C-alpha cells in the first residue's frame, strides 16, 4: 500500500471538519491501494485567497505543512462566480506557486452544501432531516443550500455547518452526487488525479 498526503485549503469552519472526512471516503473508493493522509486543512477567508499573492502564499504554506510530495487541493464555494472561469485562473496560480506538486482547484457550484442537495435522498433521517427527500431539479441552482436543508429539518434545529457538515459528508451518496452535480464530479476526477496521477 502506498501513502499520499493531500493538504486542503478551505474557506469555512464546516469545510475544515468535513473535507478530511470526504476525501478519505473518496480515496477508499477511488484508490483503495493508497493510504490517504489528510492533515487539518488551512482555513482562509475567500477574499484573502483570491487577493493578489494571497493564494500563492497559502499554497506555499500548505505544501510545506504537507511535507515532501504532498498534493494541494483548494476547495472554495463558487458563490456567484462561474466555476469554469474562476477555477482555471486559480489553478494557474497554484501551479505557478508550486509546480513541483500535484495541485487542484475545485469550486463547489454555489456552495459545498449543493453536493448534499445532489444526493438528498441519501440524507433522509440524518441530522434531523426528513425522510423521503428528493433531489432538486437542478441541485446546483439554489442560492441558499443551507436554507434548503434548514427547511427540511424536522427536529426544530437550524442547519449549522460547524455542527452538521462533517456528519453529512460522512453519509451522503457519492455516486448520486456525481450524477447530479458537475462540480462534485470534478472534485472526484481531481481527487483521482491527485491520488493516482490519472482520472478515474
SVG drawing of the C-alpha trace seen along z (x, -y; Angstrom):
<svg xmlns="http://www.w3.org/2000/svg" viewBox="-41 -42 51 44">
<polyline fill="none" stroke="black" stroke-width="0.4" points="0.0,0.0 1.3,-3.4 0.9,-6.6 -0.1,-10.1 -0.8,-13.3 -3.3,-16.0 -3.2,-19.4 -6.5,-21.2 -7.2,-24.9 -10.8,-25.7 -12.7,-28.9 -15.2,-27.8 -15.3,-26.2 -17.6,-23.5 -15.3,-22.5 -12.4,-22.4 -14.0,-19.4 -15.9,-18.0 -13.2,-17.9 -10.9,-15.4 -13.9,-13.1 -15.0,-13.4 -11.5,-13.0 -10.9,-9.8 -14.3,-8.3 -13.4,-9.2 -9.9,-7.8 -11.3,-4.5 -13.4,-4.1 -11.1,-5.7 -7.8,-4.2 -8.1,-1.7 -4.4,-0.8 -3.5,-4.4 -3.4,-5.3 -4.5,-8.9 -3.3,-11.3 -5.4,-14.5 -4.0,-16.8 -6.2,-19.6 -7.0,-21.9 -5.8,-25.5 -8.9,-27.7 -8.5,-31.0 -11.2,-33.7 -12.1,-33.6 -11.1,-37.3 -7.6,-36.6 -7.1,-33.7 -8.2,-35.4 -6.3,-38.6 -3.0,-39.3 -0.4,-36.9 -2.8,-35.5 -3.4,-32.1 0.3,-31.7 1.3,-32.3 -1.2,-29.8 -0.3,-27.2 3.3,-27.5 2.3,-27.1 0.1,-24.1 2.9,-22.4 5.4,-22.9 3.0,-21.6 2.1,-18.6 5.7,-17.5 7.6,-16.2 5.4,-15.3 2.1,-16.3 -0.7,-17.3 -2.6,-20.6 -6.3,-20.9 -8.0,-24.3 -11.8,-23.9 -14.0,-27.0 -17.6,-27.9 -18.2,-29.5 -21.0,-31.7 -22.0,-33.8 -18.7,-33.2 -18.6,-30.8 -16.5,-27.8 -15.4,-27.2 -13.9,-30.7 -12.5,-31.3 -11.3,-27.7 -8.7,-27.6 -7.4,-31.1 -6.9,-30.0 -5.3,-26.7 -2.8,-28.6 -1.8,-30.5 -1.5,-27.3 0.7,-25.7 2.9,-28.8 3.4,-28.8 4.4,-25.2 4.9,-23.5 6.6,-20.6 3.4,-19.5 0.1,-17.9 -2.4,-20.8 -6.1,-21.1 -8.7,-23.8 -12.4,-22.9 -15.2,-25.4 -18.4,-23.9 -21.1,-25.4 -22.7,-28.0 -21.7,-26.1 -20.4,-22.9 -24.0,-22.1 -25.1,-21.8 -23.5,-18.4 -25.8,-17.4 -28.8,-18.5 -27.5,-16.4 -27.7,-13.3 -30.7,-14.4 -32.4,-11.0 -29.4,-9.5 -29.6,-12.1 -33.1,-11.4 -33.2,-10.6 -29.7,-12.1 -29.0,-15.2 -32.7,-15.8 -33.5,-15.8 -36.9,-14.5 -37.1,-11.1 -38.2,-10.9 -36.1,-13.9 -35.8,-14.3 -33.0,-15.8 -34.0,-19.4 -34.4,-19.8 -31.0,-21.5 -29.1,-20.8 -26.5,-23.4 -29.0,-26.2 -30.3,-27.2 -28.6,-30.3 -29.2,-29.2 -28.5,-25.5 -28.1,-25.8 -31.7,-27.3 -32.9,-24.4 -31.5,-22.0 -32.9,-24.1 -36.4,-23.9 -36.3,-20.1 -35.2,-19.5 -37.9,-18.0 -36.0,-18.3 -36.6,-22.1 -32.9,-22.9 -31.2,-25.0 -28.5,-23.6 -25.1,-24.8 -22.1,-23.9 -19.7,-23.7 -22.0,-21.1 -23.6,-19.3 -21.4,-19.5 -18.9,-16.8 -21.6,-14.4 -23.5,-14.7 -20.2,-14.4 -19.7,-11.0 -23.0,-9.6 -24.1,-11.3 -24.2,-9.1 -21.1,-9.9 -22.3,-8.2 -25.6,-10.1 -23.8,-13.4 -21.6,-12.7 -24.6,-12.1 -26.4,-15.2 -23.6,-17.7 -21.0,-18.5 -18.9,-20.3 -18.8,-17.3 -17.9,-15.1 -15.0,-17.5 -13.9,-17.1 -14.0,-13.3 -11.9,-13.5 -9.4,-15.9 -9.0,-13.7 -8.4,-10.7 -5.7,-12.7 -4.1,-13.7 -4.0,-10.2 -3.0,-8.3 -1.8,-10.8 -4.8,-9.9 -8.5,-10.4 -10.8,-7.5"/>
</svg>
